[in-house]
Amino acid sequence: MIDKFDLVIVGAGIVGLTCALAVARTGKRIAVVAAELAEKRTADNDNASLDALRVSAINQASINAFCQLNVWQRLAGEGHTPFSDMLVWDKNSHGKIEFSAENYNADFLGQIVQNSALITALLLELKSYDNCQLYPHNASQLDAKESEPVLLQLDNNRLLQAEFLVAADGAHSNIRKWLDVSLSFSEYGQTAIVANIQTSEKHQNTARQIFTPSGPLAFLPLANPHQSSIVWSLDFDECQQTLALDKNAFEHKLAATFDGVMGTTELISERISFPLVARYSQQFIKNRCLLIGDAAHTIHPLAGQGANLGIMDALAVAECIGEHWPTEESLQTDKLAAMMRQTMRWRQLDALERIAAMEIFKRSFGSDFLPLKIARAEVMNILNHMTPVKNQMAKIAMGLSGKLPELAKKMPL
């Protein structure tokens, strides 16, 4: 027996569920496939503490969409923390640049969101749609051709058929591998450490980031005014040495690296780490299968754009389906496929531009060469006083520049 749908989405992270919800609103029959849908995560299980560490900097464009999708309203109060100001500076130089929401007639520049809270809110809203079916299983086999519906087999031998399939199954996507899509990647030579800390000074809803020769260190505000999530990118060898430090030594190194800006620091969580790799799929669409989110691209976290880039992928796919889905069973499916290719070219170009920008940032701020450091500091200080340029930089950070899906354009009520 084959279960038939208009669209099958593989992956139930933020990007996959956003796509599912945005498509469900169009009335299409959809299925979401992911083994993690079966997991029951409570406050006392092994995954809870790790889930609490995973946060994303969600920009205004993504928040606009989540408001329209009735997801933002479902987030628990402590599941997200606004930051109204942003401060970036260069270690061991006088270079700095500051942004404030009040200069852009906004309540905030973005929000730090606990990933698990956002996923829960997305699932709660998605379950209110009776045209969406959840399959808590792994995909085990794929049969995809250019001119035929996609056939997906699950690990319980269930078969799903759909006109299109969306792969949102992460950086190590099985769908991408089964499609034999080439992947370009570049090792940043760095590993990121993520943890929650408590500081003697209040964060004042300010996101802070310092650039050091070893890599950037960001303090992202959490609901408690004395607590922050850190993302500390370090060269591989130094990262291993830092992870090996005991709690007290780690706290002292952290405070010293951050120039003591937040006062004393106390580690209040586990430390997790992950390698930083830039990935870029050579195709975002093949044989009626579309790659979005980390399945299509990954970038350095220094600008906090990874999740937002994937969310825009999800919204763009949903918009294309809503506008161009055939009104009757006919060869119009080929027209939809053509529009999908056009949409994915847009998403591919957007991803490439972001990856290139992150590479320039990483190389520019990763050098301790004195003439470059002096020039870098001067440029930052000049930009800090160039209002038109800062305004454009703020628009980019808030996700409000360039081409956007319609849902991302609409301001929340």
N, C-alpha and C positions, 0 to 999 in steps of 0.2 A: 504494500500500500504506500502511496506517495502523498504527502501533504503538500498542497499547492498554495503558493503565495505570489504576490506581486514582487515583493522584495524580501530577501533574507539578509540579515546583518549578523556577521560573526564578530563577537566581542561585546562585552558589557561594561566597559569603562566609561569615563565621562564622554568621550567622543562617540562611541558606538551608541550609547543610550540617547545622546542628544540627537543623533541622526534618526534613531528609531522614533523618538517623540515628535520631531518635526515632520517626519513622513506620516506618522499615524494621524496627525491633524488633517492630512489631505484625504483621509478615508481609504487609503490603500491597505491591502491585506499584507501584513508584515510578520516576520518571525525574527526573534533574537536568539542567537545560539552562543552559549558560553557556560562552561562548567562552573564558574564562580557564582552563577545564579542560584546554585544549590547550597552555597555556603551560608551558615548561620553564624554571624559574628556578634558576640555579646561582649560586655565589658570585661568578662573574666577569661576570655579565650586567648590563645597564643597570638592571634593576629591583631587583637585590639590595639596594643601599644604601638605596633608598627604602622597600622592604619592611621593612628593619630599623628604620626610624623609626616605623612604625605600630604603636602599642601600645594596649592597652585595660586599664582597671582592672576586673578581673573580681571580682564580689562572691561571698560565700559561697554564696548560693542558686544561682548559675550553676555554681560549682565542685561543689556537691552533685550537680547534674545531670550534669556532665561525668564525675564519678567513676562514677556509675551507668551512663553510656553507654560506659565504658571508654576515654574520650578522655584524661582527665587522666593516666592511666598511660602514655599514649603520648607525652606532651610531653617533649621533651629537657630536660635539667637547666637549661640556660641560656635556655630558652624562656619561663620564668616566674620572677618574683621576688616573694616574699611581703613585705607591709608589715605590721608588727605595731603600728605607731603612726601617728597622724595629727596634724599640727599645722597650724592655720589661724590667721592673724593679719591684722590690718588695718594697712596702712602708715600711718606718721605718727600713730599713736594707740597706746594701751596695750591695745587689745582683742585677746584671743586665746582660742582654745578647743582643748583637746587630748583625744585619745582613745587608749586603749591596749588591745590585745587581752587582756592579762592581767586586766583588769577585767571581762571578759565570758566568762571561762573558755574562751577561744579561742586557737588558735595564731597566728592572724593576722586582720587586719580584711579583707584582700582580697589579690589578687595582680595584679602588673603583667605582662601577657602580651603577647609579640610576636605580632601578628596572623598573620603568615605561619606561625609555628610551630603556632599553634592550628588554622589551616586545614589544614596538613599532617597533623596528628594526626586531625582529623575525617575527612579523606579516606581515610587509612589504615584507620580503623575502618569507614568506610562501604563500602569495597571488599571487606570480608569478608562482606558480605551479597549473596547471589546474586539477591535480589528487587529490586535497585536497578540501574538502567542510567544511565550518564553519557553526555550528548550535548555534545561540545565545540563548540557552535555558538551563534549568536545566534538569538533568536526574531525572526521577520519579520512574522508576521501572527497575529491572534487572532480566533476566532469563539466567542463566549460568550453563552449564553442561560440564562435562569433555570431552565428545566425540562429542559434537555438537557445531555449531556456536553460538556465544553470541547474545542475543536479548536485546536491550536497548530501553526503552520507554521514550520519552521526555515529558515535562510538557504541550506541545501542542498536545499530543497524537500521535506524529510522531513516527514510529518504525524504528530503525536502526539495521541491522544485520551485524556481522563481524566474521571472523575466530578467532580473538583475540581482547581483549579490554585492554587498558592501563588506570589504575587509577592514575591520577596525580592531584587529587582534594583536596589536602591539608591535614593538620594534623587531621582534623575532617571528613575525607573522608566518604561520604555516600556509595561509592562502597565497601569499606572495611567492613562497617557495614552490608550491604546487603549480602556480601559473608560470614558473620559470622566468620571473621578471628580474632583470639585472639590477643590482644595487650598487651605487657608488657610496663609499664611506671613507671617512677620514678620522683617524684617531687624534683626539685633542692632546693625548698624552697626560690627561688629568683624570682624577677621580673626585667625585663630589661626596662630602660628608654632610649628612642631614641629621639634625637633632633639635630638641626643644631646650631652651635655657631660660633661667630667671635672672634678671639684672637688678642691680640696686637702683638704677635710674629708670623712670618710666619711658616707654617708647614713644608716647605722645602721638600715636597713630601715624608714625613716620616710618617709611621703608628706607633703610640705609644700606649702602653698598660701598665697600672700599676695594680699590684695585691694588693688588700687590704683585711683585714679580712672580710669585708662585701661583697666582690666580686670584679671582675675586671672592670676597666674603660678604654675604648679604645677611642682614638681620631683618626679618619680616614680622610685623606686629601680629600678636595673637589677642584673643578676647581679654585676657588678664593684662592690665596695663604694664605689668612688670615681666611679662613673658613674650618671647619671640621664637620663631623658627629660624634656624640658621641653615644656609646653603654655602658650604665652604669648599671651593674648588682648588685642588692642590695637585702639583706634579706627583706622579705615581709614588715615587720613593718617599717623598715627604709625607704624603697621605698615609702610607703604611706606618711610618714612624709616629705620626700624630694619633692614629687610631690605637697604637700600642701604649700610649701614655695612660697613666692612671687618671682617675677623675680630677684630682686636684691639679696635676700638671697640665691636663687638657684645658681646664678652666683658666689657668694663668696664661697659657699660650694664646687662647682665644681672646682674652681681654687685651693682651699686648698687641696682637695682630690688628685688633679693631681700634687701636690708639686710645683705649680706655674710655671711649665715647659714652658707653652705656654703664660705666662704673664697673663694679665687680660682677662676675658672671658665675652662675651655678648651673651645672648640667642636671636637668630634671627628667631625662629620658634616656633611652638607649641611643647609641650612635649607629646609623646605618650608612652604607656607602654604595655607590654605583659608578661604573666607568662612564666617561663622557665621550660620546662618539657622534659625529655628524653623519647621518644617513640620508640618501636621496634615491628614490626609486626612479629608474629610467622611464618607466611607464606608470601612470596613475590609473589607467584603465586598460583592460585586456579581456577579450572574450566575455563581455558583459559583466565583468567583475571590476569593481572600483576600489582603489586603495585610499584610505584616509587616515589622518592622525599619524601616530608613530609607525604604523604599517607602511606609510608612504615617505615619512621624513622624521628625523630627529635633529635637534639643534642644541647648542650650548645653553644652559639655563641662566646665563648671566643677565639676560634682559627679561626673563620670565615670560617668553612668548610661545613656548612650545604648546601648552594646553590650548591657548587662544587660537593658534594656527590650526590645530585639529578641529576645534569647534567651528571655525569658519568653513573648513572642508565639509563638515557634517551639514551645516546649514545650506551650503551651496548645492550639495547633492539633493537635499530635500526640496529646495526651491526649483531645481530643474525638473524633478519628478512632478511637483505640483503644477508647473506651468506647461509641460510638454507631454504628459502621459497620454497615450492614445485613448480616444473616447469610445473606440469600438475595436473588436478583434480584427486587425488588419495588418498590412505591411507598414503601418505607421510606427511600429516598434523600431524599425530601422531609422526613422526620423528622430525618435527619442535617443537612440544610440548615438546619432550624430551630435545631438545637442549635449549629451553626456560627455562626449569627447571634447567638445568646446569648453564645457564647464571645467573639466579636469585639466585642460591646458592652462586655464586661468589659475587653478589651485597649484599647479606644478610651477608656474612662473613665480607666484607669490612665495612658495616655499624656497625656491632657489634664491630669491632676493634676500630672504631672511637669513638663510644659511650663510650667504656671502657676507652679509653685514656682521653676523656674529663672528665670522672668521677674521674680519678686519679689526673688530673690537678686541678680540682675544690676542691677536698679534701685536696690536698697538699698545695695549696695556700690559702685555706679558714681558716686556723688555725693561731691564734696569740700566740700559745704556744712557749715560748722563745727558748727552745732547737731546736724545729723543724724549727723555723724562722732562727736561726743561720745556721743550716745544709742546709736549703733551699738556703740561700744566698751563701754559699760556693759552693754548687753544681752549681748554675747559673754562678758564676764567673769562676769556673773550665771549664765548658762547653764553656764559651765564648772564652777560649783560646785553646780549642781542635778542631783544624781545621777539621779533618776528621768527627768528630761527628757533628759539626756545618754544614758541607757540606750536610750531610745526613738529618739533620733537615730542612735545606733550601729546599732540593729536595722535602721533604714531604709537606712543606708549599706551594711550587710552584706547587704541584700536579704531579710531574714528577717521583715519585717512585712507585714501585709495578706494578701490572698488569693494563694496560690501554686500552681502546678502541682505534682502529687505528686512528680515527680522532683526538683524544687528543694527539697523539704522534707527529704528523706532526707540524713542526715549521712554524709560519706565514711567509709570504714572506716579 
